[in-house]
Amino acid sequence: MDWAAWFDWFDAPDYEFARQVLQRGVAGLFFVAFLSSLNQFPALLGERGLLPVPDFLEAFSRFRRPTLFRWRYSDRLLRAVCVTGMVIAGTLVLGLPQLGPPWVPLIAFLALWLLYMSIVNVGQTFYGFGWEMLLLEAGFTVAFLGSDQTDPPRTILILIAWLVFRLEFGAGMIKIRGGREWRDLTALYYHHETQPMPGPLSRQAHLLPKPFHKLEVLGNHFAQLVVPFFLFAPQPIASIAAGIIIFTQLWLVASGNFAWLNWIAIVLAFAAVSDPVAHAVLPVIPLDWHAAGAGRETPLWWLVITLAATVLLVVLSYWPIRNLFSHYQLMNASFNRWQLVNTYGAFGTVTKQRIEVAVEGTMDEDPDESADWREYGFKGKPWDVRRMPRQYAPYHLRLDWLMWFLPLRTVHEEWFYVFLSKLLEADRAVLRLLRHDPFDGERPRWVRARTYLYRFSTRDEFRKTGQRWIRTPLYEAIPPLSLRRVPGRRQ
């Protein structure tokens, strides 16, 4: 066997641009994730949060998932973890660790992986989203891309393409096996209107002609069920496949707010984009990017580390491969406690109607219908019918997302009752999660939850009323509560 030729294959010098995008892009999304946790975790899950981590750890004394908080949690320690993660991620975005030997960015990314996993593993329902494990797996895999002193390792680039394949093909299979609306091409009749958190262009997307919506679904099926196979084809076919995935993800970015799900798919897809193709599309990208490192050799110790990581991820791929072809396909599931080589998927069914839970309060003594009920406003969740939805992605508004799930499951969630009690207390940390407090920091006497049916206004309705949403009252989901009447409230 010609070992020298094999080593030549192991190095991928024509993928330097891909490595720069992968390392800096994934690090940038880690920065956003830690920032989101820094701003929201204490109010949601902190010592006085809606689902306090200390109570969670005490209830599960044999908690085995890896976390720095296993032995002790405090809001101060949580903030220290977040700030540390942001600093490390910031240096990687600037490319500073990449200037050193390959073990420096390796340690930096593994630190991000471990720090963020510590948060996710105690985050309970507020961190139960597929893009949490996706970011963790991406961070671990990208850690082995090396530094500017070595060529990108081809096996790691292939494994990142394999991650994109699982993300896209898994989502496509979930849809085909899911609701009929994906098979009869009507899913996009509803999705733009009923998605968890619409963006500024979601209404315009919803109002597009129905034949266009059917083309959207066909394009989605093509991009998720056919294109991913070509990520492993020779160039320039692999780059074209990556470009199609990037384009479809950018459409999802423009038409919705899915935290960093779409952005990380875009970043990871660059693993299949070679320098010559990138230069052909954008001549500003150097064609001979790798020439500056001409003559650089991959150290044997780094080759051993990278191949060990490759073998590990290949072995762990057995379970998600089996899941992809299972009739009972799992969606967003991990098969090991380290959340590596997971299975992904989203929106196997599409909600046909948008039901929103509105939270109201009053200062009146008697909480009947004649009372002055005032509605709390959320940052991303629809409430004001005239307000244009805002773009927050890749930032993740966790409370707003959980509010979308309430009418799909039940409003009688433990965290939601605690949330109502926090509003009755005018808890400052919780109020900072909202856009509008109708009582300006004062304590209301009563709060309640009502449901409304929301739909986007037509163009004629918007011209006449200025409303972007038309909402219809449904029913009172939770009757008026005072502090003494909140079920399960901790005194």
Residue pairs with C-beta under 8 A, 6 or more apart in sequence:
7 298
7 303
9 154
10 153
10 154
10 155
10 298
10 303
11 150
11 151
11 152
11 153
11 154
11 298
12 151
12 152
12 153
12 154
12 157
13 151
13 152
13 290
13 293
14 274
14 275
14 276
14 290
15 152
15 154
15 157
15 271
15 273
15 274
15 275
16 151
16 152
16 275
16 289
16 290
16 293
17 270
17 273
17 275
17 278
17 285
17 286
17 289
18 152
18 157
18 270
18 271
18 272
18 273
18 274
18 275
18 278
19 145
19 146
19 152
20 95
21 267
21 270
21 273
22 142
22 145
22 160
22 267
22 268
22 270
22 271
23 92
23 95
23 98
23 105
23 109
23 142
23 145
24 92
24 93
24 95
25 263
25 264
25 266
25 267
25 270
26 109
26 135
26 138
26 139
26 142
26 264
26 267
26 268
27 89
27 90
27 92
27 93
27 109
27 112
28 89
28 93
29 135
29 138
29 260
29 263
29 264
29 267
29 394
30 85
30 88
30 89
30 92
30 112
30 116
30 135
30 139
31 85
31 86
31 89
31 90
31 93
32 260
32 394
32 395
32 396
33 85
33 116
33 132
33 135
33 260
33 396
34 81
34 82
34 83
34 85
34 86
34 89
34 115
34 116
35 82
35 86
35 395
36 395
36 396
36 398
37 78
37 82
37 119
38 79
38 82
38 83
38 86
40 126
40 397
40 398
40 399
40 433
41 49
41 78
41 82
41 119
41 123
42 48
42 49
42 75
42 78
42 79
42 429
43 49
43 50
43 427
43 429
43 430
43 432
43 433
44 50
44 51
44 126
44 398
44 399
44 415
44 433
45 51
45 52
45 53
45 56
45 122
45 123
45 124
45 126
46 52
46 53
46 75
46 78
46 429
47 53
47 54
47 73
47 74
47 75
48 427
48 429
49 429
50 415
50 418
50 419
50 422
50 430
51 124
51 125
51 126
51 414
51 415
51 418
53 69
53 73
53 78
53 122
54 73
56 122
56 124
57 63
57 69
57 70
57 73
57 122
63 70
64 337
65 121
65 337
66 114
66 117
66 118
66 121
66 337
66 338
67 117
67 118
67 119
67 121
67 122
68 77
68 81
68 114
68 115
68 118
69 77
69 78
69 118
69 122
73 122
78 119
81 115
81 118
81 119
82 119
84 111
84 115
85 111
85 112
85 115
85 116
88 108
88 111
88 112
88 115
89 112
91 97
91 108
92 98
92 105
92 108
92 109
92 112
95 148
97 104
97 105
97 107
97 108
97 147
98 104
98 105
98 147
98 148
99 147
99 148
100 147
100 149
101 147
101 149
102 146
102 147
102 149
102 150
102 299
102 302
103 302
104 147
105 143
105 145
105 146
105 147
106 143
106 144
106 146
106 305
108 143
109 139
109 140
109 142
109 143
110 139
110 140
110 143
112 139
113 136
113 139
113 140
113 143
116 135
116 136
116 139
117 136
117 338
117 339
119 127
120 127
120 132
120 133
120 136
120 339
123 132
125 402
125 413
125 415
126 398
126 399
126 402
126 415
127 398
129 259
129 332
129 396
129 401
130 261
130 331
130 332
130 344
130 345
130 346
131 258
131 259
131 260
131 261
131 264
131 396
133 332
133 334
133 339
133 342
134 167
134 261
134 264
134 342
134 344
135 260
135 264
136 339
136 340
137 163
137 339
137 340
137 341
137 342
138 160
138 163
138 264
138 267
138 268
140 338
140 340
141 156
141 159
141 160
141 163
141 309
141 313
142 156
142 160
144 153
144 156
144 305
144 306
144 309
144 310
145 152
145 153
145 156
145 157
146 152
146 153
146 298
146 302
146 306
148 293
149 293
149 296
150 296
150 297
150 298
150 299
150 302
151 290
151 293
151 296
151 298
153 298
153 306
155 306
155 307
155 310
156 306
156 309
156 310
157 271
157 272
158 232
159 310
159 313
159 314
160 268
160 271
161 231
161 232
161 238
161 271
161 272
162 317
163 268
164 228
164 231
164 242
164 245
164 265
164 268
164 269
164 271
164 272
165 228
165 229
165 231
165 232
166 320
166 324
166 342
166 343
166 344
167 265
167 268
167 344
168 223
168 224
168 227
168 228
168 245
168 265
169 224
169 225
169 228
169 229
169 324
170 320
170 324
170 329
170 331
170 343
170 344
170 345
171 224
171 344
171 345
171 346
171 347
172 220
172 221
172 224
172 225
172 228
173 225
173 324
173 329
173 345
174 329
174 331
174 345
174 346
174 347
174 348
175 182
175 187
175 220
175 221
175 224
175 347
175 348
176 182
176 183
176 221
176 225
177 327
177 329
177 348
178 347
178 348
178 349
179 187
179 348
179 349
179 350
181 187
181 189
181 190
181 349
181 350
182 217
182 221
182 348
182 350
185 213
185 214
185 217
185 218
186 213
186 214
186 217
187 217
187 347
187 350
188 213
188 214
188 216
188 217
189 210
189 213
190 350
190 351
190 352
191 347
191 350
192 198
192 202
192 203
192 205
192 206
192 255
192 256
192 456
193 202
193 203
193 206
193 354
193 455
193 456
194 350
194 351
194 352
194 353
194 354
195 202
195 256
195 257
196 257
196 258
196 400
196 401
196 404
196 405
197 256
197 257
197 258
197 380
197 381
197 389
197 392
197 397
197 400
197 401
197 404
198 256
198 257
198 382
198 389
199 254
199 255
199 256
199 257
199 389
199 390
199 391
199 393
200 388
200 389
200 390
200 391
201 254
201 255
202 255
202 256
202 389
202 456
203 389
203 456
203 457
203 468
205 254
205 255
206 456
207 456
207 458
207 459
219 248
220 248
223 244
223 245
223 248
227 241
227 244
227 245
228 241
228 245
229 241
230 237
230 238
230 240
230 241
231 238
231 241
231 242
231 245
231 269
231 271
231 272
232 238
233 241
235 274
235 276
235 277
236 274
236 276
236 277
236 280
238 272
238 273
238 274
239 272
239 273
239 274
239 277
239 278
241 272
242 269
242 270
242 271
242 272
242 273
243 273
243 281
245 265
245 266
245 269
246 266
246 269
246 270
249 262
249 263
249 265
249 266
249 269
250 262
250 266
252 258
252 262
253 262
253 263
253 266
253 393
256 393
257 380
257 389
257 391
257 392
257 393
257 397
258 393
259 393
259 394
259 395
259 396
259 401
260 393
260 394
260 396
261 346
262 393
263 393
263 394
275 285
275 286
275 287
275 288
275 289
275 290
276 287
278 285
279 285
279 286
279 287
312 340
313 340
313 341
316 335
316 336
316 340
316 341
317 341
319 335
319 341
319 343
320 335
320 341
320 342
320 343
323 329
323 330
323 333
323 343
324 343
329 343
329 345
330 343
331 343
331 344
331 345
331 346
331 348
332 342
332 343
332 344
332 345
332 346
333 342
333 343
334 340
334 342
334 343
335 341
335 342
335 343
351 408
353 453
353 455
354 382
354 453
354 454
354 455
355 407
355 451
355 452
355 453
355 454
355 474
356 381
356 382
356 383
356 403
356 407
356 451
356 452
356 454
356 471
357 403
357 406
357 407
357 411
357 449
357 450
357 451
357 477
358 375
358 376
358 383
358 449
358 450
358 451
358 452
359 375
359 376
359 419
359 420
359 423
359 447
359 448
359 449
360 373
360 374
360 375
360 376
360 447
360 448
360 449
360 450
361 373
361 374
361 376
361 423
361 424
361 438
361 439
361 444
361 445
361 446
361 447
361 448
362 371
362 372
362 373
362 374
362 444
362 445
362 446
362 480
363 372
363 439
363 442
363 444
363 445
364 371
364 372
364 445
364 446
365 445
367 445
367 446
367 448
367 480
371 446
373 448
374 438
374 439
374 444
375 383
375 438
376 383
376 423
376 434
376 436
376 437
376 438
377 383
377 384
377 434
377 435
377 436
377 437
377 438
378 397
378 399
378 400
378 403
378 434
378 435
379 390
379 392
379 397
379 400
379 433
379 434
379 435
380 389
380 390
380 392
380 397
380 400
380 401
381 397
381 400
381 403
381 404
382 389
382 454
382 469
383 436
385 467
385 468
385 469
385 470
385 471
386 466
386 467
386 468
387 468
388 468
389 468
399 419
399 433
402 413
402 415
406 413
406 416
407 451
407 477
411 449
411 477
411 478
412 478
414 488
416 449
417 486
417 487
417 488
417 489
418 488
418 489
418 490
419 430
420 447
420 449
420 478
420 481
420 486
421 481
421 483
421 486
421 489
422 430
423 430
423 431
423 444
423 447
424 443
424 444
424 446
424 447
424 481
424 482
424 483
424 486
425 443
425 483
426 437
426 439
426 441
426 442
426 443
426 444
428 441
431 437
431 441
445 482
446 480
446 481
446 482
447 480
447 481
448 476
448 478
448 479
448 480
448 481
449 476
449 477
449 478
450 473
450 474
450 475
450 476
450 477
451 473
451 474
451 475
451 476
451 477
452 471
452 472
452 473
452 474
453 471
453 472
453 474
454 469
454 470
454 471
455 469
455 470
455 471
456 468
456 469
456 470
457 465
457 467
457 468
457 469
457 470
461 467
461 470
462 468
483 489
